[in-house]
Amino acid sequence: MPGKEFYNDMHKSEIVVAGYLNEMGLDWYYQQPVFLYDENKRPRVWTPDFYLPALNLYLEVCGSDKFDYVYREEIYKRNDIPIVFLHLWKDKKDWRNWLKTSIVEIEETRHNRVMELVKKLVVK
């Protein structure tokens, strides 16, 4: 987990999320780079707000309705990068439940993928 020097670079909503992650005892990295391909298959490096290594999961804290998060969600999805978009400005009370529900959904999807792969394995 990074030191407090990162808090100086964070927006208020990111500080709120960082505090919650700390309360939950989740280690995190701020703006961990991610390699991906954009819609034109060009290589890019983006920096989601948080990376949670214990969950191999990224968080993007959506601070305003003026930014095109739909585009970013689509690109992350195309690249099969597990990420949760937290819209704190939309629902200041329920974003924690959204995070919990989203983590469960991502983990269930991962589990189902692994089980399908295991079924295909041939043991000799």
N, C-alpha and C positions, 0 to 999 in steps of 0.2 A: 504494500500500500504506500502511495506517495506521501511525502511530508506535507505539512501545512502550507508550504509555499505555493502549492497549486490553487489554494483557495482564493488567492489574490487575482487569479485569471478567470475564475468562475463567475457565471451569472448567478443571481439570487436563487433561481429555481434549481440550478445545479448544486448549489450549496445545500439546499434542502434535501435533495436526493442523496448527496454524499453523507449528510448527517444520518439519514435513515439507514443507509447501507452500513454505516459504522455501528448504529444501534443493533442491527441484525448480526453484527460480527462478520460481515462479508468483506473480504479484501477486494480492493478495486484499483484499477489504474485509470488515470485521467487521460483522455484523448490518445488511447493506444491506436497506432496506425493499422489500417486494414487494407490489404491489397485486393482489388476487384476489377471487373471489367464493366464499363458503362454500356449504354444502350447500343453504341456503335462498335462494341467489342474492343474498345481502346483500354489499355491498362491504366488504372488510376489508384491513388492512395487516398483514402478518406480517414477521418479521425472521429469516430463516434465519441460521445461524451465520456462513457464509462465502459470498461471491460471488467467482467467478473470472472477471474480465472477458475474459481471453484465450480462454476456453472458453464464455463466456456460460452459466455453470453455477453452481448453488448447492449448498452442502453443509450438511447438518444433522448435527451431531455428537450422537448419541444417548448420553446419559450414564447412563441407568438404565432398568430394565425397568418402572418405576412410572409412566411417562408414556405416553400414547396416541399413539405415532408412526404407527400405522396410519391413524388419522383424518387426520393431517397429510399423509401420503403420498397418500391418496385425494384430498384437496382440491387439492394441488399438481398431481396428475395431471389432474384435471378441468379445471384452468386451463392445462394444457399448459406448465407451468413445469418446466424441466429441473433436477432436483435429485437428489442422491445422499445417502442416509441411511447414515451410518457408525456402526455399533454397536460402538464400541470396548470396551464392557463385556462383550460376548459373545465377541469374538475379538481379543485384544490383539495377536496376531501377524499375522493375515491381512487386516486392514482395508485395508492398502495395496494388496494385490492386488484386493480388492473394489472399491476406488476406481478402479484402472486398468481393470478389466473393465467397470465401469459407465460410465466415460467413453467407452470404445470402443463400447459398445452404444448410448449416446446419440448419438454422432457417426455411427454407421452408420444409425441411424433417421433422423437429419437428412438425411444424404446421400440415402437412398432417397426421402424426401419431395421433396427438390429435384429428383431425377431424374424422378420422376413428374410434377412440375409442368412441367419442361422438355419432356417428351414431349407435353404438352398444348398447348404454345405453338405458335401458327401463325405461321410467318415468311412474309411476302409480299414 
